[in-house]
Amino acid sequence: MARRPSSGSIGLELSPEKSRQTGTTAFTTPKRDIHPNEAVRRLATHPSSSSQKLDSSINLNDIDPDELFTKYAVSEIRQVQHRLRAEADAKQEELRLMVGERYRDLLQASTSILALAKSSAHVLEALDEMRDTVNSIAPARAPKRAVTGDDKHLQALQSLSAHVRLLLDAPEHLWRLMERKAYLNAAWLFLLARVVHRALSQDEDDQSWRTYGVDVAEQLPLVQRQWDTITPFRSQISHKATLFLREVSSTPGQEVCATLLTLHLLESRPIPETLSIYLAQRTRTLSSLLNRNASASSNGTATDSRVNGKSPHRPRKVVVREAKHNAEHVLEAISRTVCTARLMFAEVPSGGLPMMKEALRFLQTPTDIAEELPPELQLSTQILLSSLPSSSHLLLLPQNIRSYKPYVDNTSLADPSLQTQLREKLRTWFRKALQELRDALADWFAPLDSVREVWDVRAELLQWLKGADGLDTSERQELETAIDAASLTQATSVWKAALSRLESSFCNAIATATTALTEGTGKYLLDIQPVTHLFQAPPIPSGLQGGAHSAATAATQFSKYKTSLQQQLKGRTPLVDSALATLEHHAVRIQEDLAVMYNSPDDNSGLSQQLLASYRTDAEAVCGNVCVVLENTADREDPSLRTSVFVGRICQELSSSSGFFSQVGCNQAAIQGFRERLTALATKFMQTWRQQTVTGIVQSHFCGSVSSGSSRSLLKGSVVLTNRPSAGLTEALLSLSSEMQHLGVYLDDDRHRREVGLTLEQFAATFLDEQERASPRHANGHQLLWDVSFLRLLTRLRETTSKDVLERLDAYLARLRERDDVKSLPQSDIHTSTQDYLTKTQILLAPLLPSHSSSTSQPTKKADKSSSLLLFGPPAAEQGFESALALVKTPPRFGLLLVGAAALR
């Protein structure tokens, strides 16, 4: 069933009163007939609209009643009614309680409001009466008359009021002047108030006041009480003026002079004593600056030095700026103190007066205006009274008070010893301040961890010192000396720490490398076999993309690639490069740091040369320690062969290609000495290596045996001819060739030739020793002759071969040819066969052969273009292939495989 519209809503629409008020014409909408189907449709849709559940959290005050009846059912509307009624009852009870509790306050407030209204009305009536009374009074013009006794009495009373007014206003003015730090004005006002009090007190002027019937003591007790209030200001003014001298920001000139005049006038201190007070207060200023800067530095470094067990990182710019500012503040305090003392008390060479003397003379004769004297010091009683707020009333003071001048003792100014005392006291104070500055500079320079930072701070301080005023030449030089001394001490500490890190890092690198090589892990195969490092190509940069960011990445990758190639070309294996890079990188960083000191344009004191000499001494000492570290490694008991080779390569690099000694800053004589020392050490290592290597090879291939006829032989009549070396010699030479490759000297041609020549000499001598020691009865003479001849051919390829070794080989060959089984062998056949065999094996034995031809090693046959890389030419062509080496004997079980070979024979 459809809901009927409420009467309230109908009244709002059709009420004629409402239409009259709004000015509109009321009309009624004709009632429309409802179709039965429409009524049924409304009846069907009504339950769905009223079936909405009422939310308990909905605000009922914002709901339109019409909308409420449209959306919700009757039961829900009743719930709403109950809720609204409960809320209304609660509000009513709350209002009742509030009215009951505040009833007394409301009554009292209403009573107060009525009383205020009555008082306001009374005030208004009184004002109206006063206005009417004033308007009704006609002004009467007083006739002119001569001055009588009554006028004098009036003037006396006016003067008395001015005296009292000054005493009454003095405390307030004194407070205001002290707040403005105008201590001279405050002291003058205090002295003037004292004069006024004396004029009012029971002194000779008391008869004048009694003449007019005024007894100040009895009738005006306020005067004494007011003076008792003013009296403590004397000590306060003196104390605050003394503290003002400690302020760092006090500018030289009128302010300090006015403060010193305050102490001189209030406490009657002599001029030399005021100088002592000023220097004492400036000493406290300097101490406070040093303590404050020290506490600030400790708060930045010591108190916060460990945060969660780690040292905090402070930006280096902050550390440098802090050291510079601390030093500048103390230098400014020293220079300002000296400048102010001379300005106040010292006589000017041009004939001018000191500021204190000129100000005191102006106080005595204020009519003579000094143009050089600042306006703040041109003070008089008239100027002081005119600056006070009650200046018009104070003009009634007597002339003797308005022209008052404080007492000044001229004896101290005329004392000829004043300048001597000034120089002595100022010199003593400056020396004490300089000593405190030296101690403070050492603490402020301590956090600077590079010579660049030390030199930047030094340059800033010297630049500031050049622009400082008031310092004479000797004082300026002493301050520069203190700054240079602190810079020298800290710079020395910095580079000593850097050199110590260099030495310790190198020791650790050597210890790590030797331990790794002794253990023989496969991780360091490139150091054990350096030839592998030469042929191991570094990874080529790849995966580059376009764009600015990828361009930077590509540059970094190609830089690393270039560094890897350069490392390979230098022949530095990873462990060798690690040890040498440790030295070189530290040396480069130290030199870059010291370059700032060497290139300093404002070094006129020769400090850079002094530092350079001191640094060279320390650098050469560290280089000596580096050599000692390598020597101690060589002196170990039974060092491994790999360790000897590794340390020998480092010694060789340091003595030849590495620029460590020049980079670290040693002079040419020291560099030459260190290189000779390391060259001798490298030679010692190489001798150890050659002895162990050659001895091991000879013992493994020749010990307990002699050359036998295990090589291929040819029958010539009844003589067995041999055309190749024995298997033992061949294996020994191949082992020696492999060890030479592992030595890592293949990139340095001169060193390679020298080491190969010395190694072959050692091998030949050891081979001969072994052959002479063995019994030659069962030896194959032909084979031994061929082996010694081939070994002699290898040694003669080197022009640097020792004559003793060649003579010993020749002597041994001569003894072999005297044997019966070798006499019939032509010498030309041996020479030809050894030369042919060398031609065949020149590639296998390449590490033992020279890299270029010499006069003694010309090839026997002319090489064509295809074999131009073969130093001894191509081998001669043979009818059948024959191996250059007898690798293994053919067992009799596989004799049938040699049918073809037997047929060729």
C-alpha positions in Angstrom: 0.0 0.0 0.0 1.5 3.4 -1.0 2.2 5.9 1.7 0.1 9.1 2.0 2.0 12.3 2.0 2.4 13.9 5.4 0.3 16.9 6.3 3.5 18.9 7.1 4.9 18.4 3.6 1.5 19.3 2.1 1.3 22.4 4.3 4.7 23.6 3.1 3.6 23.3 -0.5 0.1 24.7 -0.3 0.1 27.0 2.6 -1.1 30.5 1.5 0.9 32.2 4.3 4.1 30.7 3.0 3.3 31.8 -0.5 2.6 35.3 0.7 5.9 35.5 2.5 7.9 34.3 -0.5 5.9 36.3 -3.0 4.9 33.4 -5.1 1.4 32.2 -6.1 0.2 29.0 -4.5 -1.3 26.4 -6.7 -2.5 22.9 -6.4 -1.6 20.1 -8.6 -4.7 18.3 -9.9 -5.1 14.8 -8.5 -4.2 12.1 -11.1 -6.2 9.0 -11.3 -4.2 5.8 -10.4 -4.6 2.9 -12.7 -5.3 -0.5 -11.0 -2.2 -2.0 -12.6 -0.1 0.8 -11.3 -1.4 0.4 -7.8 -0.6 -3.3 -8.0 2.9 -2.4 -9.2 3.4 0.0 -6.4 2.2 -2.5 -3.9 4.7 -5.0 -5.3 7.6 -2.7 -5.2 7.0 -1.3 -1.7 8.3 -4.3 0.3 11.5 -4.3 -1.6 12.1 -0.6 -0.7 11.1 -1.0 2.9 13.1 -4.2 3.4 16.3 -2.3 3.8 17.9 -2.8 7.1 18.4 0.2 9.4 22.1 0.7 10.1 22.6 1.3 13.9 25.6 3.6 13.2 23.6 6.0 10.9 23.3 9.6 12.0 19.5 10.1 12.5 19.9 13.9 12.7 20.8 14.1 9.0 17.9 12.0 7.7 14.9 13.6 6.1 11.7 12.2 7.6 10.1 11.7 4.1 13.2 9.7 3.0 13.0 7.7 6.3 9.4 6.7 5.7 10.2 5.8 2.1 13.2 3.5 2.7 12.4 1.7 6.0 9.5 -0.3 7.4 7.2 0.8 10.2 9.0 -1.4 12.8 12.3 0.2 11.9 10.8 3.7 12.1 9.6 2.8 15.6 13.1 1.8 16.5 14.3 5.2 15.2 11.6 6.9 17.4 12.8 5.0 20.5 16.4 5.9 19.8 15.6 9.6 19.3 13.5 9.7 22.4 16.3 8.0 24.4 18.8 10.6 23.1 16.4 13.4 23.9 16.0 12.2 27.5 19.8 11.8 27.9 20.4 15.3 26.7 17.7 16.7 29.0 19.2 14.9 32.0 22.7 16.2 31.0 21.3 19.8 30.7 19.7 19.5 34.1 22.9 18.3 35.7 24.9 21.1 34.1 22.5 23.8 35.2 22.6 22.4 38.7 26.4 22.4 38.9 27.0 25.8 37.3 24.1 27.6 39.0 26.2 29.4 41.5 28.7 30.5 38.9 26.0 31.9 36.7 24.6 33.9 39.6 28.0 35.2 40.5 28.7 36.1 36.9 25.4 38.0 36.6 26.1 39.9 39.8 29.6 40.9 38.5 28.2 42.1 35.2 25.6 44.3 37.0 28.4 45.7 39.2 30.5 46.5 36.2 27.7 48.2 34.5 27.0 50.4 37.5 30.7 51.3 37.9 31.0 52.2 34.2 27.9 54.4 34.5 29.5 56.2 37.5 32.8 56.7 35.6 31.0 58.2 32.7 29.1 60.6 35.0 32.3 61.7 36.6 34.0 62.3 33.3 31.0 64.5 32.2 31.3 66.5 35.4 35.0 67.0 34.9 34.5 68.2 31.3 31.8 70.7 32.4 34.0 72.0 35.2 37.0 72.5 33.0 35.0 74.3 30.4 33.5 76.6 33.0 37.0 77.8 34.2 38.3 80.8 32.2 42.1 81.1 31.9 43.5 84.1 33.8 46.6 85.8 32.4 49.2 86.4 35.1 50.6 89.9 35.0 54.3 90.4 34.5 56.1 91.2 37.7 59.7 91.5 38.9 61.6 88.6 40.3 61.0 88.3 44.0 61.9 85.9 46.8 59.0 83.6 45.8 60.5 83.1 42.3 63.9 82.1 43.8 62.1 79.7 46.1 60.3 78.2 43.1 63.6 77.9 41.2 65.2 76.1 44.2 62.3 73.7 44.4 62.6 73.1 40.6 66.3 72.4 41.0 65.6 70.1 43.9 63.1 68.2 41.8 65.7 67.8 39.0 68.1 66.4 41.5 65.6 63.9 42.8 64.5 63.1 39.2 68.0 62.2 38.2 68.3 59.9 41.2 65.0 58.3 40.5 65.7 57.7 36.8 69.3 56.7 37.3 68.8 52.9 37.9 66.6 52.5 34.9 69.1 54.4 32.7 72.0 52.4 34.1 70.4 49.1 33.3 69.6 50.3 29.8 73.2 51.5 29.2 74.7 48.3 30.5 72.4 46.3 28.2 73.7 48.4 25.3 77.3 47.8 26.6 77.8 51.5 26.9 79.9 51.1 30.0 81.6 54.5 29.8 78.2 56.3 29.7 77.0 54.1 32.6 80.1 55.0 34.7 79.7 58.7 33.9 76.0 58.6 35.0 76.9 56.8 38.2 79.5 59.4 39.0 77.1 62.2 38.2 74.4 60.6 40.4 77.0 60.5 43.2 77.6 64.2 42.8 73.9 64.9 42.9 73.5 62.8 46.0 76.3 64.7 47.7 74.6 68.0 46.7 71.4 66.8 48.4 73.1 65.3 51.4 74.2 67.1 54.6 77.2 68.9 53.2 78.0 72.6 52.6 75.2 72.9 50.1 72.7 71.9 52.8 72.4 75.5 54.0 71.0 76.5 50.6 68.2 74.0 50.9 67.5 74.9 54.5 67.3 78.6 53.4 64.2 77.7 51.4 62.8 75.6 54.2 63.6 72.2 52.8 65.3 69.6 55.0 66.3 66.9 52.5 67.2 64.3 55.1 63.9 64.5 57.0 61.5 65.6 54.3 62.9 63.5 51.4 64.1 60.1 52.8 63.6 58.8 49.2 66.9 60.4 48.3 69.0 58.2 50.6 67.0 55.1 49.7 67.5 55.8 46.0 71.2 56.3 46.5 71.4 53.0 48.3 69.8 51.5 45.2 72.3 53.1 42.9 75.4 52.3 44.9 75.6 48.6 43.9 75.8 49.6 40.2 79.4 50.6 40.6 80.6 47.0 41.1 78.2 45.7 38.5 79.5 48.2 35.9 83.1 47.3 36.7 82.4 43.6 36.5 80.5 43.7 33.2 83.1 46.0 31.7 85.8 43.6 32.8 83.9 40.7 31.2 83.4 42.7 28.1 87.2 42.7 27.5 87.1 38.9 27.2 84.7 38.9 24.3 86.2 37.6 21.1 84.0 39.9 19.0 85.1 43.1 20.7 86.6 45.2 17.9 89.8 47.2 18.5 89.2 50.9 19.0 86.5 52.9 20.7 84.7 50.0 22.5 87.8 48.7 24.3 89.0 52.2 25.0 85.6 53.2 26.5 85.8 50.0 28.6 89.3 50.7 29.9 88.2 54.3 30.7 85.3 52.9 32.7 87.7 51.0 34.9 90.0 53.9 35.2 87.2 56.3 36.2 85.2 54.0 38.5 88.0 52.2 40.3 90.7 55.0 39.9 93.2 52.4 38.5 96.4 53.7 36.9 96.9 53.3 33.2 99.6 50.6 33.5 97.2 48.6 35.7 94.4 48.9 33.2 96.8 47.4 30.6 97.5 44.5 32.9 93.8 44.0 33.4 93.2 44.0 29.7 96.0 41.5 29.0 94.8 39.2 31.8 91.2 39.2 30.4 92.5 38.5 26.9 94.5 35.6 28.4 91.2 34.1 29.7 89.7 34.8 26.3 92.5 32.8 24.6 92.1 30.0 27.2 88.4 29.8 26.6 88.9 29.6 22.9 91.5 26.8 23.2 89.3 24.8 25.6 86.2 25.3 23.5 88.0 24.2 20.3 89.5 21.3 22.1 86.1 20.2 23.4 84.6 20.6 20.0 87.3 18.5 18.4 87.0 15.8 21.1 83.2 15.8 20.6 83.8 15.2 16.9 86.4 12.6 17.2 86.7 11.1 20.7 83.2 11.0 22.1 81.7 9.8 18.9 84.7 7.7 17.9 83.0 4.4 18.5 79.4 4.0 17.2 78.3 0.4 17.3 81.9 -0.7 17.6 82.9 1.2 14.4 84.6 4.5 13.8 82.2 7.1 12.3 83.1 8.5 8.9 83.6 12.3 9.0 83.9 14.1 5.7 87.4 15.3 5.1 86.2 18.8 4.1 84.7 19.1 7.6 87.9 18.1 9.3 90.0 20.5 7.3 87.5 23.4 7.8 87.4 22.7 11.5 91.2 22.8 11.9 91.4 26.0 9.8 88.7 27.8 11.7 90.1 26.8 15.1 93.5 28.1 14.2 92.1 31.3 12.6 90.0 32.1 15.7 93.1 31.9 18.0 95.3 33.8 15.6 92.6 36.5 15.4 92.4 36.8 19.2 96.2 37.1 19.5 96.5 39.7 16.7 93.5 41.7 17.9 94.9 41.8 21.4 98.3 43.0 20.3 96.8 45.5 17.9 94.4 46.9 20.5 97.0 47.2 23.2 99.3 49.2 20.9 96.4 51.3 19.7 95.3 52.1 23.2 98.7 52.8 24.9 101.6 52.9 22.4 102.8 56.2 21.0 102.4 56.6 17.2 105.8 57.1 15.4 104.3 59.9 13.4 103.8 61.9 16.6 100.1 61.1 17.3 98.8 60.3 20.8 97.5 57.0 21.9 93.7 56.7 22.0 93.6 56.4 25.8 95.7 59.5 26.3 93.7 61.5 23.8 90.4 60.4 25.3 91.6 61.4 28.8 92.7 64.8 27.6 89.3 65.3 26.0 87.6 64.5 29.3 89.6 67.3 30.9 89.1 69.9 28.1 85.9 68.9 26.2 85.9 72.1 24.3 88.9 71.1 22.2 87.3 68.6 19.9 89.7 66.0 18.7 89.0 65.0 15.1 90.8 61.6 15.5 88.8 60.7 18.5 85.7 58.5 17.8 82.3 60.1 18.6 81.6 57.5 21.2 84.6 58.8 23.3 83.7 62.5 22.9 81.5 62.4 26.1 80.5 65.2 28.5 77.8 65.7 31.1 75.8 67.9 28.7 75.9 65.2 26.0 75.0 62.5 28.6 72.0 64.5 30.0 70.7 65.3 26.5 70.7 61.5 25.7 68.4 60.7 28.6 64.6 60.7 28.2 64.0 63.4 30.9 66.6 65.7 29.4 64.3 68.8 29.4 63.7 68.5 33.1 67.3 67.9 33.9 68.2 71.2 32.4 67.1 72.7 35.8 70.2 71.2 37.4 72.8 73.8 38.6 75.5 74.8 36.2 78.2 73.2 38.3 76.5 69.8 38.0 75.8 70.2 34.3 79.5 71.0 33.7 80.8 68.1 35.9 84.0 66.3 34.7 85.4 63.2 36.3 88.8 63.4 38.0 91.7 62.2 35.8 95.2 61.4 37.1 97.7 62.9 34.7 100.7 61.5 36.5 100.4 58.1 34.9 100.1 59.5 31.4 103.2 61.6 31.9 105.2 58.7 33.2 108.1 58.0 30.7 108.3 54.3 31.8 104.8 53.6 30.4 106.0 52.7 27.0 108.7 50.4 28.4 106.1 48.7 30.6 103.8 48.3 27.6 106.5 46.6 25.5 107.6 44.3 28.3 104.1 43.3 29.3 102.9 42.9 25.7 106.0 40.8 24.8 105.5 38.5 27.8 101.8 38.0 27.0 102.6 37.3 23.3 105.2 34.7 24.1 102.8 32.9 26.5 100.0 33.0 23.9 102.4 31.8 21.2 103.4 28.8 23.3 99.7 27.9 23.9 99.1 28.3 20.1 101.9 25.8 19.3 100.4 23.2 21.6 96.9 23.8 20.1 98.1 23.7 16.5 99.6 20.2 17.1 96.2 19.0 18.3 94.3 20.6 15.5 96.6 19.3 12.8 96.5 15.8 14.2 93.3 14.7 12.4 94.7 15.8 9.0 95.7 12.5 7.3 97.4 13.8 4.1 100.1 16.3 3.3 97.6 18.0 0.9 95.2 18.8 3.7 98.1 20.0 6.0 99.4 22.3 3.2 95.9 23.6 2.4 95.4 24.6 6.1 98.9 26.1 6.2 98.3 28.1 3.1 95.0 29.5 4.4 96.6 30.4 7.8 99.5 32.2 6.1 97.2 34.0 3.8 95.1 35.2 6.7 98.3 36.2 8.6 99.4 38.4 5.7 96.2 40.5 6.0 96.3 40.7 9.8 96.8 44.2 11.2 98.7 45.4 14.4 101.5 42.8 14.3 105.1 43.9 13.8 107.5 42.0 11.6 109.1 39.9 14.4 105.7 38.8 15.8 104.4 37.9 12.3 107.6 35.8 11.7 107.1 34.0 15.0 103.5 33.1 14.2 104.6 31.9 10.7 107.3 29.8 12.4 104.8 28.2 14.7 102.5 27.4 11.8 105.4 26.0 9.7 106.5 23.9 12.7 103.0 22.4 13.2 102.8 21.7 9.4 106.2 20.1 9.4 105.4 17.9 12.3 102.1 16.7 11.0 103.4 16.3 7.4 106.3 14.2 8.8 103.8 12.1 10.8 101.6 11.6 7.7 104.3 10.4 5.4 105.9 8.2 8.1 102.5 6.6 8.5 102.2 6.2 4.8 105.7 4.7 4.5 104.9 2.4 7.4 101.8 1.2 5.6 103.8 0.6 2.5 106.4 -1.5 4.3 103.8 -3.6 6.2 101.7 -4.1 3.1 104.8 -5.3 1.2 105.8 -7.7 4.0 102.3 -9.1 4.0 102.3 -9.5 0.2 105.6 -11.3 0.3 104.6 -13.6 3.2 101.3 -14.5 1.5 103.0 -15.2 -1.8 105.8 -17.3 -0.4 103.3 -19.3 1.7 101.1 -20.0 -1.3 104.0 -21.0 -3.5 105.4 -23.3 -0.8 102.0 -25.0 -0.5 101.9 -25.4 -4.3 98.1 -25.0 -4.8 96.8 -24.9 -8.3 95.3 -21.5 -7.7 98.7 -19.9 -8.5 99.6 -21.9 -11.5 100.3 -18.8 -13.5 103.1 -17.9 -11.1 104.5 -21.5 -11.0 104.4 -21.6 -14.9 104.9 -18.0 -16.1 104.8 -19.0 -19.8 101.1 -20.0 -19.2 100.4 -16.4 -18.1 101.9 -15.1 -21.3 99.6 -17.1 -23.6 96.5 -16.7 -21.5 94.5 -14.0 -23.2 92.5 -11.7 -21.0 88.7 -11.6 -21.6 87.7 -9.1 -24.3 85.1 -6.5 -23.2 81.7 -7.6 -24.6 78.0 -6.9 -24.0 78.3 -3.2 -24.4 75.1 -1.3 -25.0 74.4 2.2 -26.4 73.8 5.3 -24.4 75.9 7.5 -22.2 76.0 5.1 -19.3 77.2 2.3 -21.5 79.9 4.5 -22.9 81.3 5.0 -19.4 81.1 1.3 -18.7 82.9 0.5 -22.0 85.7 2.9 -21.2 86.1 1.2 -17.8 86.1 -2.3 -19.4 88.6 -1.3 -22.1 90.8 0.3 -19.5 90.9 -2.9 -17.5 91.6 -4.8 -20.7 94.5 -2.5 -21.5 95.9 -2.9 -18.0 95.8 -6.7 -18.3 97.6 -6.6 -21.6 100.3 -4.3 -20.2 100.7 -6.7 -17.3 101.2 -9.6 -19.6 103.7 -7.7 -21.7 105.7 -6.8 -18.6 105.7 -10.5 -17.7 104.3 -9.9 -14.3 102.4 -12.9 -13.0 99.6 -12.2 -10.5 101.6 -12.7 -7.3 104.6 -10.7 -8.7 102.3 -7.9 -9.8 100.5 -7.9 -6.5 103.7 -7.4 -4.6 105.1 -4.8 -6.9 101.8 -3.0 -7.3 101.6 -2.7 -3.5 104.9 -0.7 -3.5 104.2 1.3 -6.7 100.7 2.3 -5.7 101.7 3.5 -2.3 104.7 5.3 -3.8 102.5 7.1 -6.4 100.0 8.1 -3.7 102.7 9.5 -1.5 104.2 11.5 -4.4 100.9 12.9 -5.5 100.4 14.0 -1.9 103.8 15.6 -1.7 103.5 17.3 -5.1 101.2 19.9 -3.4 104.0 20.8 -1.1 106.7 20.9 -3.8 104.5 23.1 -6.1 103.5 25.6 -3.4 104.0 29.1 -4.8 104.1 30.9 -1.4 107.0 28.9 0.1 109.5 31.6 0.9 110.9 30.0 4.1 112.5 27.0 2.4 110.2 24.7 4.3 109.6 22.5 1.3 113.3 21.8 0.8 113.6 21.0 4.5 110.6 18.6 4.3 112.0 17.1 1.1 115.3 16.3 2.8 113.6 14.8 5.8 111.3 12.8 3.6 114.1 11.4 1.4 115.8 10.1 4.6 112.6 8.3 5.7 111.9 7.0 2.1 115.4 5.7 1.7 115.2 4.0 5.1 111.9 2.3 4.0 113.5 1.2 0.7 116.3 -0.3 2.7 113.8 -2.2 4.8 112.2 -3.5 1.6 115.5 -4.8 0.6 116.0 -6.4 4.0 112.6 -8.1 3.7 113.8 -9.7 0.4 117.2 -10.6 1.9 115.6 -12.2 4.9 113.5 -14.3 2.5 116.7 -15.4 0.8 118.4 -16.3 4.1 115.7 -18.7 5.2 116.7 -22.2 5.9 116.1 -24.4 2.9 113.9 -22.0 0.8 111.9 -23.7 -1.9 112.9 -23.4 -5.5 109.6 -21.6 -6.4 110.1 -19.1 -3.6 113.7 -18.4 -4.8 112.4 -17.8 -8.3 109.6 -15.6 -7.1 111.7 -13.4 -4.9 114.4 -13.3 -7.6 111.9 -12.0 -10.1 110.8 -9.3 -7.7 114.4 -8.3 -7.1 115.0 -8.2 -10.8 111.9 -6.1 -11.5 112.7 -3.6 -8.8 116.3 -3.3 -10.1 115.3 -2.9 -13.7 111.9 -2.1 -15.0 110.0 -1.0 -11.9 110.1 2.8 -11.1 109.4 2.3 -7.4 112.6 3.9 -6.1 112.1 7.0 -8.2 108.4 7.2 -7.5 109.0 7.0 -3.8 111.4 9.9 -4.0 114.9 8.6 -3.5 117.8 10.4 -5.1 119.8 9.0 -8.0 122.7 7.8 -5.8 120.4 5.9 -3.5 118.4 4.5 -6.4 121.6 3.2 -7.9 122.7 1.7 -4.6 119.4 -0.1 -4.1 119.4 -1.4 -7.6 122.9 -2.8 -7.3 121.9 -4.4 -4.0 118.8 -6.0 -5.5 120.7 -7.1 -8.6 123.2 -8.9 -6.4 120.3 -10.4 -4.5 118.7 -11.5 -7.7 122.0 -13.0 -8.9 122.2 -14.9 -5.6 118.7 -16.3 -6.1 119.5 -17.3 -9.7 122.6 -19.0 -8.6 120.6 -21.0 -6.1 118.1 -21.8 -8.8 120.7 -22.9 -11.3 122.6 -25.0 -8.9 119.4 -26.8 -7.6 117.9 -27.1 -11.1 121.0 -28.3 -12.9 122.0 -30.6 -10.1 118.5 -32.2 -10.0 118.4 -32.7 -13.8 121.9 -34.2 -14.0 121.2 -36.5 -11.0 117.9 -37.7 -12.4 119.3 -38.4 -15.9 123.0 -39.3 -15.5 123.6 -40.3 -11.9 124.7 -43.9 -11.8 125.0 -44.3 -15.5 127.2 -43.2 -18.4 126.4 -42.5 -22.0 125.6 -45.7 -23.7 124.8 -46.6 -27.2 121.1 -46.4 -26.8 120.8 -44.0 -29.8 120.5 -44.9 -33.4 123.8 -46.1 -34.9 125.2 -46.7 -38.3 127.7 -49.4 -39.3 130.8 -48.3 -41.2 133.1 -51.1 -41.5 133.8 -52.3 -38.1 133.0 -48.9 -36.4 129.6 -48.1 -34.9 128.8 -44.5 -35.7 126.3 -42.5 -33.7 124.4 -39.6 -35.3 122.3 -38.3 -32.3 122.8 -37.6 -28.6 121.9 -40.1 -26.0 118.4 -40.3 -24.6 119.7 -39.0 -21.2 121.2 -35.9 -22.7 118.1 -35.2 -24.8 115.8 -35.6 -21.8 118.1 -33.4 -19.7 118.2 -30.7 -22.3 114.4 -30.8 -22.7 114.0 -30.6 -18.9 116.4 -27.7 -18.8 114.5 -25.9 -21.6 111.2 -26.4 -19.7 112.8 -25.0 -16.5 114.0 -21.9 -18.4 110.5 -21.3 -19.6 109.2 -21.5 -16.0 111.9 -19.1 -14.9 109.9 -16.2 -16.6 112.8 -14.3 -18.2 111.6 -14.8 -21.8 110.5 -11.2 -22.4 113.8 -9.6 -21.4 116.1 -10.6 -24.2 119.3 -9.5 -22.5 118.5 -11.2 -19.3 117.3 -14.3 -21.1 120.6 -14.6 -23.0 122.6 -14.1 -19.8 120.6 -16.6 -17.8 120.6 -19.2 -20.5 124.3 -18.8 -21.0 125.0 -19.2 -17.3 122.7 -22.1 -17.0 124.3 -24.0 -20.0 127.7 -23.3 -18.4 126.5 -24.7 -15.1 124.9 -27.7 -16.9 128.1 -28.4 -18.9 130.3 -28.2 -15.9 128.0 -30.4 -13.9 127.7 -32.9 -16.8 131.5 -33.1 -17.0 131.8 -33.6 -13.3 129.3 -36.4 -13.4 131.1 -38.1 -16.4 134.5 -37.7 -14.8 133.1 -39.2 -11.5 131.5 -42.2 -13.3 133.7 -45.1 -14.5 134.3 -44.7 -18.3 135.2 -48.4 -18.9 131.7 -49.4 -19.8 130.8 -46.2 -21.6 130.2 -46.0 -25.3 133.0 -43.8 -26.4 131.3 -42.8 -29.7 128.1 -41.8 -27.9 129.9 -39.9 -25.2 132.0 -38.1 -27.8 128.8 -37.1 -29.7 127.1 -35.9 -26.5 130.1 -33.8 -25.5 130.4 -32.4 -29.0 126.8 -31.5 -29.1 127.0 -29.8 -25.7 130.1 -27.9 -26.8 128.2 -26.7 -29.9 125.3 -25.4 -27.7 127.7 -23.6 -25.4 129.6 -22.0 -28.2 126.4 -20.5 -29.6 126.7 -18.0 -26.7 129.3 -15.3 -27.1 129.3 -14.8 -23.3 130.2 -18.4 -22.5 133.1 -18.6 -20.1 136.4 -19.6 -21.5 137.0 -22.0 -18.7 134.0 -24.0 -19.6 135.0 -24.1 -23.3 138.5 -25.1 -22.5 137.3 -27.8 -20.2 135.0 -29.2 -22.9 137.8 -29.1 -25.4 140.1 -30.8 -23.0 137.6 -33.5 -22.3 137.0 -34.0 -26.1 140.7 -34.4 -26.6 140.9 -37.1 -24.0 138.0 -38.9 -25.5 139.6 -38.9 -29.0 142.7 -40.5 -27.5 140.6 -43.6 -26.8 141.1 -46.6 -29.1 137.4 -46.9 -30.0 137.2 -43.3 -31.1 140.5 -42.7 -32.8 139.2 -43.9 -36.2 136.1 -41.6 -36.1 136.6 -38.5 -38.4 136.1 -35.2 -36.6 134.3 -33.7 -39.6 131.6 -36.4 -39.4 131.0 -35.5 -35.7 130.7 -31.8 -36.5 128.4 -32.4 -39.4 126.1 -34.7 -37.5 125.8 -32.4 -34.5 125.1 -29.5 -36.8 122.4 -31.4 -38.6 120.9 -32.6 -35.3 120.8 -29.0 -34.0 118.9 -28.0 -37.2 116.4 -30.7 -36.6 115.8 -30.0 -32.9 116.1 -26.2 -32.9 112.4 -25.8 -32.2 112.4 -28.2 -29.3 115.5 -26.6 -27.8 114.5 -23.0 -28.6 114.6 -21.7 -25.0 118.3 -22.8 -24.9 119.2 -21.3 -28.2 119.9 -17.6 -29.1 117.1 -15.6 -30.6 119.3 -14.2 -33.4 122.2 -15.5 -35.3 125.8 -14.7 -34.4 129.2 -15.1 -36.1 129.6 -18.5 -34.5 126.2 -19.9 -35.3 125.6 -19.2 -39.0 123.4 -21.8 -40.6 125.2 -24.3 -42.9 122.6 -24.1 -45.6 120.7 -21.1 -47.0 117.1 -20.9 -45.8 114.3 -20.1 -48.2 111.4 -17.8 -47.5 109.2 -20.5 -46.1 111.8 -21.3 -43.4 113.0 -17.8 -42.6 111.9 -18.1 -39.0 114.2 -21.0 -38.4 117.5 -19.6 -37.2 119.6 -22.6 -38.3 117.7 -23.2 -41.5 115.4 -26.1 -42.4 116.7 -29.6 -41.8 117.9 -31.7 -44.7 115.4 -33.8 -46.6 115.7 -37.6 -46.0 114.4 -40.5 -48.0 112.4 -41.8 -45.1 111.0 -40.2 -42.0 113.1 -40.8 -39.0 112.3 -39.4 -35.6 114.7 -36.9 -34.2 114.3 -38.5 -30.8 114.5 -42.1 -29.7 111.4 -42.0 -27.6 111.2 -45.7 -26.7 112.8 -49.0 -27.6 110.7 -51.3 -29.9 109.8 -54.4 -28.0 110.5 -57.8 -29.8 106.9 -58.7 -29.6 106.0 -56.2 -32.3 109.0 -57.0 -34.5 106.7 -57.6 -37.5 105.8 -53.9 -37.5 109.4 -53.1 -38.5 109.4 -55.0 -41.8 109.5 -51.9 -43.8 112.2 -50.4 -41.7 114.3 -53.5 -42.0 113.9 -53.5 -45.7 115.2 -50.0 -45.8 118.2 -51.0 -43.8 
